[in-house]
């Protein structure tokens, strides 16, 4: 049986035996230990004297919100129970590159399915091969029967709903994994212009103590705070992972710009053009009970007035950057998008994707009918129902009525735990169930879905694939605290591969 070590202690241990024993290193997730793993590990041990296995820590398992199925401690314990393994450690990095340099094995063993290095969409195997060669070792590929942990987990331990399983099975019958990945890669060369309000999201974490002794109010003890680049900044960051050419136009407040923080948070391939309006840059400050994670109340810092003063400047900036494939508008209803700007966008011949958001700062004043034309409308069911003034009518009826009133080519309606429904004249209605059954924080999830939907439909990806990928992105977003991390193309690719196996 193997021993479980801290990885740095293991490095010291191996340093004492390296000159007299040949060290073989295997690395992976090992989420569901199966016969394929066992035979691979046994054959790896035959290559040397000592077999060391390191596992990817939970926080770096990029196979979707439903993974890993087993936490790192249990995965390490399962491996340590195998007689062929001498030492087990939980890695501290996303890949094995740093680990190889630290442990300095003589041989790095991988399964034969990784033999064609360029088939790995992450590029990780190429880097690991370089790392083992840098320290004078070699990579060996183990030929044997292979199984997929992801496939076994999807088949026997899946947390997906029956509706989601059926949808995925139908998708797999129509498209290969490679076809779906190629659709994602088609967005790379798009030139994207993004318009919308900059919003800074602040979370002030606290610990509630109970009712105040003198007033009927809730008292809480302050713990710490965290600040996130939200609103259109989050959308730009999401899109920058999928496209090389991204331009952002937004307004900041003259009085409290927070420009230094904002520029630090934007990805380097985003060309940001900031204009300025009276008042502060919009901040939404939420007070949050740390455990359990529960928002208590929020405060808006903004003037909230329609910025007619800045309309001409905004129009000039849009005209200067109109040479683009896609215009994405995130209208949060806080004054940036005046009537003249909306009319100019609707009159343009550019592919136009729009979200008009309902929130506490604009309730009843900001609906999708402010835009008479769009190639893509992506709104929530609540926003659709507010526009159509209906609580209970079937969503299909409301979508059809909306299409009869305005020039919208495709409509995507997000429905939270129900997933989303899409409609276009070419495909009719398509229903895509949610791919997760739990969430951490819904703030920013709609922006993430809007981002991927706009890109995919702009390059004519089929609607069913678009909705599937939208739910993949939405699943990631609701399992991230606010906009702490932007949606990463590589993570989505790994999730797609994992869930379709």
N, C-alpha and C positions, 0 to 999 in steps of 0.2 A: 504493500500500500504506500501511496505517496504522502508526503508531508506538505502542509500548506504554509507558505512563508510570505511575509511582506516582501515585495519585489526587490527592495534595496538590500534587505538582509539576505535574500537569495543570491543577489549579485556577489556579496561577500563570500557566501558559502561556495559558489561556483569558482570564484577566484582561487580558492585553495586547492582545487582538484583539476583545474583546467590543463595543467601540464602533464598529468598522468592518466586522464580519462577523457574520452571523446564525448562531447556534450551535444545532444540533439535537442532542438527546440521546435515545438509546435505551438501555434497560436490560433485562436478563433473564439467564436461566441459560445459554442457547445450548449445551445439553449435546450436541446432535447437530445440527450445522449443515446445513440442508437448503434446498431451493429456496424454500420458504415464507419462511424467514429472509432469504434473499438478495433476494427481491423486496420484502419489507418494508423492508429496509435501503436498497435503491436508491431506493425511493419516499420514504423519510424524508430522504435526502440532497437530494432535489429541493425540499424545503421550506426549505432555507437554503444557507449557504455552507460550513459545517464540520459534519461528522457525528462525534459523540463516542459511543462505545459503552462502557458499563460492565457488568461481569458479576458475578453473585452469587458470592461466595467459597464454596469447598467446604463449609466448616463451617456455612453458612447455607442450603444446598440442602435444603429440607424436603420431599423427595419419596420418603423411605424409605431404609433402610440400603443399598440397591443403587445409590443415586444420590449424586453424579453419576457417569455412566458414564466421563466424561473429566475429569481434574483441571483446576483453574483455569488453570494455565500453558498447557496445550494448547488449552483453549477460547479463551484470549486470543490465542494464536498463530494459530489458525484464522481468527478475526475480523480480525486485523491483515493477513492476506493478501488481503483483499478491497479492490479498488480504490476502492470508494465510501466506505470508512471512513477518516477522517483520524487519529483517536486512539482508543486502547483503554486501559482501566484496570480493575483488579480492585477491586471495591468493598470497603469495610471494615465495612459494616453489613448487617443482614438485609434491608433494603428500600432503595429509591432515595430515600426522603424526605430523609435527611441529605445524600445525594449531590447532589440537586437544589439544596439550599441552598448547598452548597459550590461546585458548578460554575456555577451560575446560567445555565443555557441559556435561549435565547429560546423554544424549542419543545421540548416533551417528547412524543415520538412513541410510540404503542402500536398494536398490531394491533387490527383491528376487533372481534375476539372479546371485547375488554375494554370495548366501547362501553357496554354496560349495566353500569354501575358496581356495581350491587347484586347482580349474579350472582357476583361474586368472594367466596368464603366467607371469605377472609382480611381483607377490608376494605382491602387494601393500595392498590388503585387509587384509591379515594376519598381516601386520605391523600396519595398522590402528586399527584393533581389539585389538592388544596389547597396542597401545597408549591409547585408551579409557579406557581399563581396568587398565592401570597404574595410571590414575587419578581418579579411583573409579567410572567410568561410565560404561555403557553397550552399546553393539551394538544391534540394532533391524533391522530385515529384513522386508520390506514392500511387502506384497503379493497383486498383482494386475496385470492387463494386462500390457505387456511391449512392447515398440517399440524401435527401434534402430535409433538414430539420424544419425549414419553413413549410414544406409540403406536408410533412407529418403533423405539424401543429395546426395548419389550416384544415386538415382533414379530421383530426381527432380532438384537438384542444382549442378550436377556434372560439373566440368570444363574439363572433359576428352573429347578427340576427339571421333567421332563415331567409328573410327578404334580401338581405345583403349578400348572402351566399348564392341565392338564385341569380341576382343581378351580375355577380362576378362570374358565375358559370356561363351565363349568356355572353358576357363580354369575351371570355376566353375562347368560346366557340367561334366568335367573329374575328378576333384579332389575336395575333401572337404578341408576346412580350416585346419582341424587337420592334414590331410595328408601333406599339404604344410609346416606346421610348423614342422612336424616330419622330413621332408627333411632338413630343416635348422638345426635342432638339431643333425642330423647325422654327421655333420662336427666336433663336439666337440672333438672327440678322435683322430682326425688326427694329425700326426706329420708332421710339415711343415718346410721346409728349404727355406729361401728367400734370393736371391742374387740380388744385383743391387747397383747402385750408390746412395750414400747419397747426398741429395740436400737440402740446406737451402733456403727457399723462403722468401724474404724480401719485404714488401710493404711499400713504403715511400709515405705517403699520403700528398697531397699538394693542393693548390688552385691556379689555373692558373690566371695570371694577364693580359695576353695579350702579344703582340709582344714587344720584347726588344727595347728600344729607339735607340740603336746604332747598333744592329745586327739583321739579319732576323731570329731570334730564339724566341721560346716561353719562357716567363718568368713565374715562379711559386713561390708561397710562401710556404715554408715547414710548415707542421702542426705536424705530428707525424709519428712514424713508428711501424710496427708490424712484428714479425718474426715467421715463421712456420717451423715445421719439415716436409719436403716434400720428393719427390722421394721415395726410398725404405723404408724410415722411416714411411711414411704415410701408405704404404701397410702393413708393419708389424703391425702397430697400428690397422688398419682395421681388419686384420686377427685375432689378439689377442682377439677380442671380440667373435669370433666364435670358436676358438680352444684354448685348454689349453697349448699345447706344440708347441712353435714357436721359431725357431732359425733364426737369421739374421746374414749374413756375408756381410760386406761392407767395402769400403775404405774411410778413412778420409785423409785430407792433413796434412803433417808434419808441414807445416809452420803456418797454421791457422786451428787447428783441430775443434774448437767449441765443443769439446767433452762433456764438462760440460752441456751446453745447450741441446745437443742431448740426453744425458742420462736422463735428467729431463723430456724430452718430450716422451720418450718411455714408453709404458705400462709395469707394473711390471712382467708380465708373458712372456716377450720377453727376450730370452738369446742372447745378442748382442756380436758378435765377430768382432772387428774392426782391419783392417790392415791399413797400411799407405803408401801413395805415395808422391812423390815430389810435391811441390806446395801447394795450399790451399784446404781445403774442399770446394766443389762446392757451390757457392752462386749465386742465380738468384735474382737480385735486380730490382724490378719493381717500377716505379714512377706512382702514381695513383691519378687522380683527385677525391677528396673525394665525391663530389656531383655535377653532377651524377657520380656514380661509373664508372670510365673510365680509363683504363690503357693508359699511354702516351708513355713510352718507357722502355726498360729494359737493364741491364748490367749483363754480366756473369763474375764471378770470377772463373777461372779454367785454367788448363794447356791444357786440351783437347786432350792429346796425348795418344795413346794406351799404356797401362801399362805393357809392356813385362817384365820389371824388377820384377813386383810383381806377375807374373803369377804362378810361382812355389809355392810361399807362399800361393796364393789363392787356387791352386789345392790341396795342402796339407791340408788346412783348410776344403775344401769341402769333401775330402776323410774321414777326421776325423768325419764328421757330416752327412755322406751319409746314415746312418740308419734312413730313413725317409719315409713317405708315399707319399709326394708331394714335388717336387722342383719347386719353382716359380721363374722365371727369369724376372726381369724388366731391360731391356737393354736400357738405355737412350743415348747410343752412345757417352759417354764422356771418354772412355778409359779403363774401368775396365775389360770388357769381351774380352779377347784375343782369338785368333783362337784356341789355345791349350785348353783353358777352355771350349769353345763352343763344341769342338769335344768330350771332356770328358763327357759333359752333354748329348750330343746326343747319345753317346755310352752306357750310363747307362741304366739300366732297370727300372728306377724309373718313376713314373707318372710325366711328364714334362709339365709345363704350361709356355708360353712365351709371352711377349710383347716386341716388338722392336719399339722404338718410334722415330718418325721424329720430330726434333725441329730445331731451328735456329742454334744451335751449331753443328749439324751433317748433315745438309741438303744434301741428295744425297749419303751419306756414310753409312747410318745405315738403312738397310731394313731387313725384316724377312728372306730373302734367306740366311742370315748368319747362320741360323740354319736349318739343313736338316731334323730333326725329332722333333716332339712334339705331345703330347696327346691333348693339347689345345693351339691354337693360338688365341690371343685376340688383335686385332689391329683396328685402325680407318679406315674408308673408304678412307681417304686421303692416309694413309700408304699403304693400299692395292693397290690403283691406282698408287702410285709411284713405288711400286715393279713391277707391271705388265705393267708399261709405257702406261697407258691408261686413258684418261680424260673422255671418253664418253661411253665406252662399258658397257653393262648391268653387274651389280655387280655379278649376278649369273654365268655369263660366266667367270669372272675373278677368282671367288672362285674355280670353277671347274679346271681352268688351273693351279692355284696354287697347288691344290691337286694332279694333275697329275705330277707336278715337284718335290714335296717333300712328305715326310712321315708324314703328319699331319692327325690326327684322327678327330678332331673337330675344326671348325673355327667360331669364333664370330667376327662380324664386327660391330663396333659402328658407328652410323650415326647421332649423335647429336639430333636435334629436330625430326628426323625420327625414333628414337629408335634404334633398332639393328636387325641384321639378323644373324641367326646361321645355320650351316650346319654340318651334319655328315652322313655317309653312311647309318646308321640305320634309320634316320628320314627324310633325305632330307632337304629341306630348310624350315625354320620356321622364320616368321617375327613377331617381337614384337614391337608394337608402343610405343613411349614415353608416360609416364604417367603424364607429366607436360607440361605446355605451356609457362613458364617463367623461368628465371634463374638469379642468382646473380653473379656467378663466375664459369667458366668452368675449372679452374686450379685444377688438381687432380681428376677430375671426371673419366677419363679413368683408373686411378690407382684403384679407388674404384670398378669399374666394373670388372677389371681384378681380383681383390682379391676375390670377391664373386663367379665369374664364375669358377675360378680355384678350389675353395673348393668344390662347388656343383658337378662339373663334376668328380672330384676325387672320390666322393662317389656315382657316377652313378645316380645322380638326372636326371630325364627326361629333354630333351633340352628345351621344352616349358616352364616348371617351372623355369628352370635356367635363361632363357631370361626374364621372368616376374620379377624374383627377381633381376636380373641385372638392369632392368629399375627402380625398386623400389630404389635400392642403388644409381643408377645414379641420380635419382631425388633428393635424399637427398644431394648428393655431390655437385650438381650445385647450390643448395640453401644455401651452406655454404661458407663463405669467405675462399678461398684457402683451407688449411688443418687445419683450426682453431679447428675443431672438427673431430674426427675419426668416422667412421660408427659404430654405436652401435647396437648389436644384438637385444636388447630389443626394440629399436625404430623401427627396421625393422619388428619385429614381430607385433608390434602394428599397423604399417602401413598396413601390409598384412591383418590383421583382419579387419581394417577399410575399406579398398578398396574392399574386397571381400564380405562384408556384403550385 
